[in-house]
């Protein structure tokens, strides 16, 4: 049976339940990125304090609400280009399963709810950073995603803002090495996504994402190399800095470098094998990366909380 949603004129053969369409558009798998809000509090060793842990959790939920709201707006504004994308055309809005107007209303509500919840941390800085994240992401959706290189930097900055939101929520500092590690690590993931998209879509890539017409596999490999090396170097510096700061004689900080290096190299291999266009799916399905992540959490947790 043909169904018209009455809002954007799109018709489909069948419509899944509205709740499922809303859930898919909210992109819950993308909430994994928001775990970065726990990075600075975790490194500072304050997550064992119920109050600080509560503020970090509130910030995490606030970021999830805001990011989901932005995905509703992104899909509503990009509906035409998404319908030409081999994978994105199956999303609820381009597939005609969720109306554009409804998506914009729900997206706005989620963003407002995220900002309001950020205020529950009791620190205006948390609201400000979540607000900057919303503004920069909307600017990306409206225009900056069409500017080569700038699109990579803007998306990467979203990861840094998540980490900063967690830091200000519990009022802990972020060292320069921590910030640089987050910058290079996020740039590595974002560039890998573009590299995988370029290889996956091929000659018609520019018709779906304009900046892909400006990139070449060789150029993106250079950026990947720089970002991977930068992430590893700055992480090592951060780990050594933390060990000196706390005066620990245990080797956990140094040992945490091993799973970090292995994970970076593993993800680089995933990219070379033609995957990585959806990083969140890679991390959700790659058991080796999950094991490496667990090893890192255990080692760094021991470094921070075991004296």
Secondary structure, DSSP 8 states (H G I E B T S, - for coil): --EE-SSS--EES----HHHHHHHHHTGGGGGGGGGHHHHHHHHT-TTSHHHHHHHHHHHHHHHHHHHHHHHHHHHHTHHHHTTSTTGGGSTTTTTSS-HHHHHHHHHHHHHHHHHHHHTTS-HHHHHHHHHHHHHHHHHHHTGGGSTTHHHHHHHHHHHHHHHHHHHHTT----HHHHHHHHHHHHHHHHHHHHHHHHHHGGGHHHHSGGGGT--HHHHHHHHHHHHHHHHHHHHHHHHHHHHHHT--SSHHHHHHHHHHHHHHHHHHHHHTT--SSHHHHHHH-HHHHHHHHHHHHHHHHHHH--
